[in-house]
Amino acid sequence: MQKAKYKRVMLKISGEALAGEKKLGIDTDTINEISKNIKEVYDMGVEVAIVVGGGNFWRGRSGKGMDRTTADHMGMLATVINSLGLQDALESQGVPTRVQTAIEMRQIAEPYIRRKAVRHLEKRRIVIFACGTGNPYFSTDTTAALRAAEIDAEVILLAKKVDGVYDSDPNINPDAKKFDKLSFMDVINKGLGVMDSTAASLCKDNNIPIVVFGLNEPGNIVKAVQGENIGTIVM
């Protein structure tokens, strides 16, 4: 097998990706397939941290008429459901995994402690960060950028339902152009929908490149870790 390009990575998976074709909730076959791909990366000796979204259960901005803080807290709890589901799928593959939450719920997960998270990674455990940053008004993309900076991850692997970044929605426009490479300023100024400006600025300030790729193609997580030219790289 080709050698890994990175030693420590942050993998960001959208909640919708775990739903598969169901659109809502967790699809067992999908989460098991994703965990198999993550195990391949783990078996290469790569230290893997993960942030999972919660959009397959709830999106904060979807709570019309609801207090934004309450809606965002509901979204944070949705990420816990996904994190526990992914932990179970990974451990069924024999991969030791820890879930850390930004909001304390010690009966089911560890509280987020940076030094402990790094120690888990060094001891060959996968760490899944749940509950976002623990604060409303911040996306899980921002969580991925923040935690990546805190644990000194070398790259953020942004697993999406589309195979990279386009100048328009490829699901609507068949002539949409895919970018192979972008700068952080392109992402921030052009509003290309890769991630929100807060997350992009964090990555820019801390020199953390982002690889945006399609999760629906088997083996893409491994290819991204090996540095193959898949998707779009932002740096």
Buried (B, 14 or more C-beta within 10 A) or exposed (E): EEEBBBEBBBBBBBBBBBBBEEEEBBBEEBBBBBBBBBBBBBEBEBBBBBBBBBBBBBBBEEBEEEEEEEBBBBBBBBBBBBBBBBBBBBEEBEBEBBBBBBBEBEEEBBBBEEEBBBEBBEEEBBBBBBBBBBBBEBBBBBBBBBBBBBBEBBBBBBBBEBBBBBEEEBEEEEEEEEBEEBEBEBBBEBEBEBBBBBBBBBBBEBEBBBBBBBBBEEEBBBBBBBBBEBBBBBB
